[in-house]
Amino acid sequence: MSAKILCPTDGSDHATIGVIQAAEVAKSTGAHLTICVVNIAHGGARGPTISHWKADEVQKLMADAEALAKSEGAADVGTVEVVAREAAPAIIAYAEQNGYTHIVMGTGDKRGLQRLVLGSVASEVATRAHCTVTIAR
């Protein structure tokens, strides 16, 4: 089985660090790298479902991250948008269903009460994923 790396991004500075790290891993191992944008869906119970980002915003996030990964030396880079209600379960499910062997992602610097209240997508992915997870800071 070929190595496949999934790198979620939201365009933040922390996510950018994850993209750079994922590109370095892909470059050194020859793995395929997929940049993943999880577009959170809001509403829908009694009204329309509204995605967090519009289509053009998602395309820009993916194009910017793909260009960065390629500039860092990753040769085989693709992109995907996943629409879901929650980011961490969506990342985990997509990686497992599509045979990814490694997830590389950035994380914010949440501490204390902020982390307790907000939680951490990276922490949940690292705890529940079926494959190796690298958290880049």
HELIX and SHEET records of a PDB file:
HELIX    1   1 ASP A   13  THR A   29  1                                  17    
HELIX    2   2 ALA A   55  SER A   71  1                                  17    
HELIX    3   3 ALA A   87  GLN A   97  1                                  11    
HELIX    4   4 GLY A  112  LEU A  118  1                                   7    
HELIX    5   5 VAL A  121  ARG A  128  1                                   8    
SHEET    1   A 5 THR A  49  SER A  51  0                                        
SHEET    2   A 5 HIS A  32  GLY A  43 -1                                        
SHEET    3   A 5 LYS A   4  PRO A   8  1                                        
SHEET    4   A 5 HIS A 102  GLY A 106  1                                        
SHEET    5   A 5 THR A 132  ALA A 136  1                                        
SHEET    1   B 3 THR A  49  SER A  51  0                                        
SHEET    2   B 3 HIS A  32  GLY A  43 -1                                        
SHEET    3   B 3 VAL A  77  ALA A  84  1                                        
END                                                                             
